[in-house]
Amino acid sequence: MALTPEELSEQLRLYQERFRDSGVDVTESLEVIEEHDMWKLKQLRENLMRYASAMADFVLKYPEDAHEYLVTYLSAFLLLMAALEARSPEELVSVGRALNRVAEDLEAFTLTFRLTVEGPESERQGVVGVIRGPDDLKRALS
């Protein structure tokens, strides 16, 4: 909560430079992580009760998906830590590839949570599932 959006963006820019120097493109992955964390930070600051309610609903109704989200989110965090510890370009390439895979899953959770929490109050139905790709997103929006 003490982290400002600017500080978060700056930290992720530093990671991007570290990867870029090794020839690994993680730009999209870092953008996904930033979007997820910025959105979550905004919810915690401005919309805490609605966010907490939606997340509790998600955990209760979809414990396997909640577990998968936790693993995905912690994996992204641990991979960023591993990037700081990488001693060679090969290690950064390996971390970057893993980060790109994890970010795809994190993006699906971000979309799911945004639709759940930010929908108009009269239309909010709670969590009904996890968006796992473009087809799921199309169905959810139609």
N, C-alpha and C positions, 0 to 999 in steps of 0.2 A: 504493500500500500504506500510505502514511503517513496517508491520509485516513480519518477515523473515520466510521462510519455517521451519527452526529449531524451532522457537518460537511457531509456529502453532502446530507442532508435539508434542512439550513438553506440551503445554496446553491440548491437547487431551489425552496424556498419564496420566496426572493428573486426568482427568475425568474417565479414565478407571480404575485407582486405586480406586477412590471413589466408583464406582459401584462394583468393584470386592470385596471390603471389605463388601459389603452388599449382595453378592451372585448373583448379576445380571450380565448376560453376554451381554454386548453391544459392544463387540470387533468389529464385522463386521460393525455395525452402525457407530461407530466412524471412522473406516477406510473409509467408504463411504463418510462421512462428510469431512474427511481430504483430500481424493482424489478430491472431488468436489472443496474445497477451494484452494487446491494447484494448480489445473488446472486453476481455475479462476484467481488466483494470477499471474500465469505464463502468461496467456493471457493478463491481464491488463498491465503487464510489457513489454512483448515482441511482442504482436500481437494486440495492442489496436484497431486499425482501423478495422481490419477484425472481431475481437470479437464484437465490438460495432455495426458494420454493420449487423452481423448475429443475434445479440440479437434484434436489431431494427426490422429486418425482421420478426423474431419470434413473437414479440409483435404485429406488424401490421397484420400479416396473421393469427395468432392464439391467439387472446386476452384472450379467456377462459383458454387455456393452460398456457399462461403467468401469468394469475392470479393464477392458481393452483400452478405454480412453486413458485411464490412469497409467497403464503401461506405455501407451503411445506418448503421452505428455512427458513422463519421466524419461523415456528413451531420448526424446529430443533434447531435454535438459542435459542428460548424461553425455550425449554425443557432442554437445557444445563444450562441455567440460573436457572431453577427450580431445577435441580440436586444439584446446590450449596446451595440452600435454604432448601432442604429436611432435615427434622429433625429426621426422623426415617427410618429404613430399608424398611418398608412398602411403604413409600412415594417414596423412590428410586426405588423400584420394579415397582411401577406404572409409574414413569417417564421413566424408562428403557424400559418397554413394549411399551409405546407410541413412544419413540425414535426409537425403532426397526421398528415400522410400518412406521414412517415418512421417515426413511432412505431408505426403499425400493423404495418409490416414488422419493426421491432425486437421487437415483442411475439411475433411468430411465431417468430423466432429464439430468444428467451428460453425459450419453451415447449419448443422442440426440444432446446435444450441442457439444460434441467432434466430432461426425461425421459431423456436420454442419460446424464447424470452421476449423477443422484440415485437411479436405479433400484436395487433390491436387487442386490447383487453377483452372485447366482446367476441373476438375470433379465437382467442387463445384456448387451445384444447389440451395442453400439456404435451408431454413427449409421447409420440406414437411410434417412434422407431428412429433408427440412425440412417442418415443419408450416406450411402456408400459409393456414390458415383453420379455421373450426369443423368442417367436414366431415373434414379431415385429422386434427384433434385427436380427433374421435369414433372414427375408424378406429384411431388409435394406441392409444387407451385401451381399445378392445374386444378 
